[in-house]
Amino acid sequence: MLRQVGADLGFVPLVMGASGTIFVLTLLASGNELEIAGGGMNILSPSSRVLLLFGMSGAVPVYGYGWWWTLFSASWLHGGLIHIAFNMMFIRQMGPATAEIIGPSRTVIVYVVSGVTGFFLSSTAGLLLGRIPIPVLHGAYFTMGASASAFGLLGALVHYVRTSGSSHIRAAATQYAVGAAVFGLILPGIDNYAHAGGFVGGYLVSAFMNPLTRERGDHLLVAIGCLVVSFLAVAFSVLHGLRILG
């Protein structure tokens, strides 16, 4: 029964629905601070204050303020319409294949945990390397977005390829990995440390759970726990932020 519930979990609609809902809430909460027609990636962008309120991560929130829970909440936040559109497109492409190959419950676990590892690496790099003048080499003082978790899905697929030896999946995963890496190095404002941390986190989580075996009931329970912790982190961030930030 638990396995059947996991099969009906609907990973992609869940992520897209939750991310879209939170994005709309951040837009509404921005009020007069909403940036409607900014340049570049800043079209229809929530204010930085509201993103911080909802749980944006990075070196400043994590190490400066001690807001460690933002490692869980930041994957569900986005800085603009183009930002969320690209990330949801990535999830829409990667999510079904990952859920089919390693199972929907394990996919949820990979998604949440790799977001944490991605933002932890980015925040730590921002603390230690933030003053480096080369953008691709320093971490982030502030960061958010689903791309760290999306790279975790890619990392899980790469691990599956190395374990199973599937040549078809290897070609697709390699194409995605190379394209995403080049994309991150060319475009400004891309959090490459979050991507790298997410990829490694997804790879290690997949290795720990052994995707060649069938999913178990406890995988579903852990997946539900990961989602609960994530959404509690967003809620706690808002409540805590309202008290601190006003």
C-alpha positions in Angstrom: 0.0 0.0 0.0 2.8 2.4 0.9 4.5 1.6 -2.4 1.3 2.4 -4.3 1.0 5.7 -2.5 4.6 6.5 -3.5 3.8 5.7 -7.1 1.0 8.2 -7.0 3.0 10.9 -5.3 3.2 13.0 -8.4 6.7 14.4 -7.9 6.8 17.0 -10.8 3.3 18.5 -10.0 4.2 18.6 -6.4 7.4 20.5 -6.9 6.0 22.8 -9.6 2.8 23.5 -7.6 4.6 24.2 -4.3 7.3 26.3 -6.0 4.7 28.2 -8.0 2.5 28.9 -5.0 5.4 30.2 -2.9 6.6 32.3 -5.8 3.1 33.9 -6.1 3.1 34.5 -2.3 6.5 36.2 -2.5 5.2 38.5 -5.3 2.1 39.4 -3.3 4.1 40.0 -0.2 6.5 42.3 -2.1 3.8 44.9 -2.6 5.3 48.2 -3.8 8.8 46.6 -3.7 7.9 44.2 -6.5 10.2 44.6 -9.6 8.0 44.1 -12.6 10.2 44.9 -15.6 13.8 44.7 -14.4 16.7 43.9 -16.6 18.0 40.5 -17.4 16.7 37.8 -15.0 14.8 40.3 -12.9 11.5 40.3 -14.7 8.7 40.1 -12.1 11.0 39.7 -9.2 10.1 39.6 -5.5 11.9 42.0 -3.2 15.1 40.9 -1.5 13.5 41.6 1.9 10.6 39.2 1.1 12.9 36.5 -0.2 14.9 36.7 3.0 11.7 36.6 4.9 10.6 33.4 3.2 13.9 31.6 3.7 16.5 32.6 1.2 19.8 31.0 2.1 23.5 31.9 1.6 26.5 32.9 3.7 24.7 35.8 5.4 21.6 34.0 6.5 23.3 30.8 7.4 26.6 32.0 9.0 25.8 35.7 9.7 22.3 35.2 11.2 22.4 31.6 12.1 19.4 30.7 10.1 20.4 27.2 9.3 16.8 26.2 8.3 17.2 28.2 5.1 19.2 25.2 3.7 15.8 23.5 3.5 13.6 26.4 2.5 15.7 28.0 -0.2 15.0 25.3 -2.9 11.4 26.4 -3.0 12.1 30.1 -3.6 12.8 31.9 -6.8 14.1 35.4 -7.7 12.0 36.1 -10.8 9.8 34.8 -13.5 12.6 33.7 -15.8 14.4 32.0 -12.8 11.4 29.9 -11.8 10.6 29.1 -15.5 14.0 27.7 -16.2 14.1 25.7 -13.0 10.7 24.2 -13.5 11.5 23.3 -17.1 14.6 21.5 -15.8 12.5 19.7 -13.1 9.9 18.8 -15.8 12.6 17.3 -17.9 14.5 15.5 -15.2 11.8 14.6 -12.7 9.8 11.9 -14.5 12.9 10.0 -15.6 14.4 10.1 -12.1 11.2 9.0 -10.5 10.8 6.1 -13.0 14.4 4.9 -12.6 15.1 5.2 -8.9 11.5 5.5 -7.6 9.4 8.6 -6.6 10.1 8.4 -2.9 13.8 8.2 -3.4 13.5 11.0 -5.9 11.9 13.3 -3.3 14.6 12.4 -0.8 17.3 13.2 -3.4 15.6 16.4 -4.2 15.4 17.7 -0.7 18.8 16.5 0.6 20.7 17.7 -2.5 19.2 21.1 -2.0 20.6 21.2 1.5 24.0 20.0 0.4 24.0 22.5 -2.5 23.2 25.5 -0.4 25.5 24.4 2.4 28.4 24.3 -0.1 27.4 27.7 -1.6 27.0 29.3 1.8 30.3 28.0 3.0 32.1 29.1 -0.2 30.5 32.5 0.2 31.9 32.7 3.7 35.4 31.6 2.8 35.7 32.8 -0.8 33.2 35.6 -1.1 35.9 38.2 -1.7 37.4 36.5 -4.7 36.8 38.9 -7.6 36.1 36.1 -10.1 32.3 35.5 -10.0 32.4 31.8 -10.8 34.9 31.1 -8.0 33.1 32.7 -5.1 30.0 31.4 -3.3 26.9 33.3 -2.5 26.0 35.7 0.2 22.4 35.2 -0.7 21.0 32.3 -2.8 17.9 30.3 -3.6 16.2 28.3 -6.3 15.4 24.8 -7.3 18.5 24.3 -9.4 20.6 22.9 -6.6 18.0 20.1 -6.1 17.6 19.7 -9.9 21.3 19.0 -10.1 20.8 16.5 -7.3 18.5 14.6 -9.6 21.1 14.7 -12.3 23.7 13.4 -9.8 21.4 10.5 -8.9 21.0 9.6 -12.5 24.7 9.7 -13.1 25.2 7.3 -10.1 22.5 5.0 -11.5 24.3 5.0 -14.9 27.6 4.1 -13.3 25.9 1.3 -11.3 23.7 -0.2 -14.0 25.8 0.5 -17.0 22.8 1.8 -19.1 24.3 3.4 -22.2 21.1 5.1 -23.2 20.7 6.9 -19.9 24.5 7.6 -19.8 24.2 9.6 -23.1 21.3 11.6 -21.9 22.8 12.3 -18.4 26.1 13.3 -19.9 24.4 15.7 -22.3 22.5 17.3 -19.5 25.6 17.6 -17.2 27.8 19.1 -19.9 25.1 21.5 -21.0 24.2 22.6 -17.5 27.9 23.1 -16.6 28.5 25.3 -19.6 25.3 27.2 -19.0 26.4 27.9 -15.4 29.9 29.2 -16.5 28.6 31.5 -19.2 25.6 33.2 -17.7 26.2 35.7 -14.8 24.5 35.2 -11.5 24.5 31.4 -11.6 25.3 29.7 -8.2 27.8 27.1 -9.5 28.7 26.0 -5.9 25.0 25.2 -5.2 24.9 23.2 -8.5 28.0 21.3 -7.6 26.9 20.7 -4.0 23.5 19.5 -5.2 25.1 17.2 -7.8 27.4 15.6 -5.2 24.5 15.3 -2.7 22.3 13.6 -5.2 25.0 11.2 -6.2 25.8 10.2 -2.6 22.2 9.9 -1.6 21.5 7.6 -4.6 24.6 5.5 -3.7 23.4 5.2 -0.1 19.9 4.1 -1.1 21.0 1.7 -3.9 18.6 2.6 -6.8 18.9 -1.0 -8.2 16.8 -2.3 -5.4 13.0 -1.9 -5.0 11.7 1.0 -3.0 10.5 0.2 0.5 7.9 1.7 2.8 10.4 3.5 4.9 11.6 5.3 1.8 8.1 6.9 1.5 8.1 7.8 5.2 11.5 9.5 4.9 10.3 11.3 1.7 7.2 12.6 3.5 9.5 13.7 6.4 11.7 15.6 4.0 8.8 17.5 2.5 7.4 18.2 6.0 10.7 19.6 7.2 11.1 21.7 4.0 7.6 23.3 4.3 8.0 23.8 8.1 11.3 25.6 7.3 9.5 28.0 5.0 6.7 28.6 7.5 9.2 29.0 10.4 11.2 31.4 8.3 8.2 33.6 7.7 7.1 33.6 11.3 10.7 34.2 12.5 11.3 36.8 9.9 8.2 38.8 10.7 9.4 39.0 14.3 12.9 40.0 13.3 12.5 42.0 10.1 9.1 43.5 10.8 
